[in-house]
């Protein structure tokens, strides 16, 4: 992804929380996708600078128990 920040749907797929982009979009549409414990409402949006936690981390969650972390690289 060479410097480009992936969309929320792509992040969910890359971390293995979902099997495909369509599944990621469906999860967002159904209200089951969270970033830093806030519900994702737009699967095709990219994380804003304010979304990144200290150290460049995002905490992704699908449903109640499926969790993954993503660290931003410079």
N, C-alpha and C positions, 0 to 999 in steps of 0.2 A: 504494500500500500504506500510505499515511498513518500512519506510526509503527509499524505492525505489521512484525515481522521475518518474512520469508517462510520457508517450510519449505525443507529441503535440495532436495527435488524441484522446488519452484518456482524456487529459485535456479539450478539446472541448466537449467531451461527458459528462464528470463529471460536467461541469458547466451548461449543458443544452443548449449550443449553437447549438448542433446537437443532433439528436435522437439516432444515432448509430455510431459505429466505421467506418462502411463503408461510411456513410454520411460524417463523418469527413475527411476520406481519399479522397473522391470525391471533397469536398470543397477545400482541399489543392491542389489537382490536377488541379482544375479549376481556381486556383489563388485567392480564396476568403477568405483565412485564414491568419490572421495577429497576431503577438505577438509583443507588444510594437511598433505598427505601422510599423513593417517590415514583409513583406510577408513570410509565411512559405512555404518552398519548399520540406520538407521531413516530412511526417506525422508521421513516426515511430522514428524520432529523439527525444531525450530528451533535455530539456532546459539546455544550458551550463551555467556555473557560471556567465559569462558575460551578460547573458540574464536577470538575475534577477535585478529588480530595487531596489533602497534604501528601506529598510524595508522588503526585501524578497518578492516583488510583481511582478507578470506578468499581463499585460493587454492583454486579448484575444479579438479579434474582428472577427466577421464573416460578410462579406459584408461591407456595409456602416454604419449600425445602430445598429447591435447586438453586445453588449459589455459585458464582464465579467472580474472580477478580481480574481486572485488566489494568496494566500499568502502561502509562504513556511513555514512549521513548522519544528522545530528542533527536 
